[in-house]
Amino acid sequence: RMNNRILVTSVALAALVLSGSLAGCKKLEARDNLNKGVAAFKNAKYPDAVEFFSRAVELDPTFATARLYLASAYMNQYIPGADSPENVAMASHALENFKKVLEADPKNATAVESIASLYYLESQGTSKLEDKLDRLENARQWYQKLTEVDPTKKEAFYSLGVIAWAKWYPDWNGARSKAGMKPDAPGPLKDKKA
């Protein structure tokens, strides 16, 4: 009986040591994939970077840096205005991974700023005014969140101003056109209700 307990304890300890070393090996392999991904990313080989970063995240799902790079590699492949399923998937994968970063670190300014930027890019590639305004509103909300996460991010305040202007401009331009004003005609609008 005593020998059985010693044997069971020894096997349990060996399994514990082995699982710890396997976890350590996975983290090292994840780090190696991150480094390979960064090299590909720096050389604008984004599909290769996605593969390396995906592998790093698969090996270590808590590896926030790898997930942030993965999201960025997807975002860098997104082309505003291109409606192909592959392009739409790039934006979707980027958004999904940035949000996963925020699940672990809700105040990650890079992820918040990237989501805001992605929505803004999507708005620029949209010709339908209603969709453009919806995406601009999403971008506005995320830039507003960025000002709360990091009040020193002046780009967030600038972007909020640009978005306010972009949402206002179509109505202003429409009112000028309706009033028969030429593009170079000075204001103000003669119709006070407009």
C-alpha positions, 0 to 999 in steps of 0.5 A: 500500500505504501509503495502504491501511494508513493507511485501514485504521488510520483506519477502525479508530480511527474504529470504536473511537472510535464504539464508545466513544462508543456505550458512553458514550451507553448508560451515560447512557441507563441513568442517565436510566432509573434516575432515571425509575425512582427517581421512579416508585418514590418515587411507588409506581408500581412497574410503571412503575419496573420498566420503567425499571429493566429498561431501565437494566439492559438498557443497562448490565448492570453497573449494580448500583444499577439492578439493586438498584432493579429487584429492590426494585420487584418485591419491593414488588409481592409480596403474601404469601399471594397465589398468583396466577402474577403474584404468584409471578413478582414474588417470583421476579423479585425473588429472581433480581435480588437474586442477580445483584447478589450475583454482582457484589458478594457482600457487598452487605448490601442484597441479602442483607437483601432476600433474607432479608426476601423469604423471611420475607415468603413464610413469613408468606403460607404456611398449610401449616406445612411450607412455612412452616418451609422458608421460615423456614429460608431466611430464617434462613440469609440473616439469618445471612449478613447478620450475617457481611456486616455484624455491625452490622445489629441487625435481622438478630439480631432477625430470627434471634430471631423466626425461632427463636421462630416455628419453636419456637412451633407445637410448644410450642402443640401440646404445651400443647393436647395437655396440655389447657392453656388459652391463658392457663394459666401453664406449665410443661408438666406432662409433662416429655417434652413 
